[in-house]
Amino acid sequence: MTIARVDILMTGPYVPVDMRTTVRLDPHLLAEAKKVAAANGRTLTAVIEDALRESLSRRSARPATARKKLPTFRGKGVQPGINLDDSAALLDFPAFAGATPFRF
């Protein structure tokens, strides 16, 4: 798969000097962005800027997910014969026989 390259000239009060950077985009994504720009009489740069702003605003507006409290039990730690890397085998262990798997 080839990657399309887009050169972007960065200017503005937040950039001390005019800077150019190259962004590598999926060619299909670039073609779609060009279609949107042409259909709306806008520049490719404006379409990319708007899409990036929207993506960043969604990310910052996303509420922090609450941490899930996992059940804990008193005991003597991992018992002999328990392999924590094999969760399916835990259901065969006598203490857990017939237990319903925990789901989040």
C-alpha positions in Angstrom: 0.0 0.0 0.0 1.4 3.4 -1.0 1.1 6.3 1.3 0.2 9.8 0.1 2.2 12.7 1.4 0.8 16.1 2.0 3.0 19.1 2.7 1.5 21.5 5.2 2.9 25.1 5.7 2.4 26.1 9.3 2.0 29.8 9.9 0.5 31.9 12.6 1.2 33.6 15.9 1.9 30.3 17.7 4.6 29.3 15.1 7.8 31.4 15.5 8.8 30.9 11.9 7.0 29.5 8.9 7.4 25.7 9.1 6.5 23.0 6.6 5.8 19.5 7.6 4.9 16.4 5.7 1.9 14.3 6.8 1.6 10.8 5.4 -2.0 9.8 4.7 -3.8 6.8 3.4 -4.4 7.5 -0.3 -8.1 6.7 0.0 -8.5 9.0 2.9 -6.7 11.8 1.1 -8.9 11.3 -2.0 -12.0 11.5 0.2 -10.8 14.7 1.8 -10.1 16.2 -1.6 -13.7 15.3 -2.7 -15.1 16.9 0.4 -13.0 20.0 -0.2 -14.0 20.3 -3.8 -17.7 19.7 -3.1 -17.8 22.4 -0.5 -15.5 24.9 -2.3 -12.9 24.7 0.5 -9.2 24.0 0.5 -7.8 20.7 1.4 -6.0 22.3 4.3 -9.3 23.7 5.7 -10.9 20.3 5.5 -8.0 18.6 7.3 -7.9 21.3 10.0 -11.6 21.0 10.7 -11.4 17.2 10.9 -8.4 17.4 13.3 -10.2 20.0 15.4 -13.3 17.9 15.6 -11.3 14.8 16.5 -9.3 16.6 19.2 -12.4 18.3 20.7 -14.2 14.9 21.0 -11.2 13.5 22.7 -11.0 16.3 25.3 -14.8 16.2 25.8 -14.9 12.5 26.5 -15.7 12.0 30.2 -13.1 10.1 32.2 -14.2 6.6 32.7 -14.7 5.5 36.2 -12.4 2.9 37.5 -14.1 -0.4 38.1 -13.7 -1.9 41.5 -12.7 -5.5 41.3 -13.8 -7.9 44.0 -11.0 -9.0 46.3 -10.9 -11.8 48.9 -8.8 -12.5 51.9 -6.6 -15.6 51.6 -3.1 -17.0 51.4 -2.3 -15.8 47.9 -2.2 -18.1 44.8 -2.8 -21.7 45.7 -0.6 -24.5 44.5 -1.8 -25.8 41.1 -3.3 -22.5 40.0 -1.9 -21.1 36.8 -3.1 -17.4 36.4 -2.1 -17.5 32.8 -4.7 -20.1 32.1 -8.1 -18.7 33.1 -10.1 -21.6 31.6 -8.2 -24.0 33.8 -9.4 -22.0 36.9 -13.0 -23.3 36.3 -11.6 -26.9 36.7 -10.1 -26.0 40.1 -12.4 -27.5 42.9 -12.9 -24.1 44.7 -14.2 -22.6 41.4 -16.1 -25.6 40.0 -19.4 -24.5 38.6 -18.6 -20.8 39.1 -20.0 -18.3 36.6 -17.2 -16.5 34.8 -17.0 -12.8 35.9 -18.0 -10.4 33.1 -17.4 -6.6 32.9 
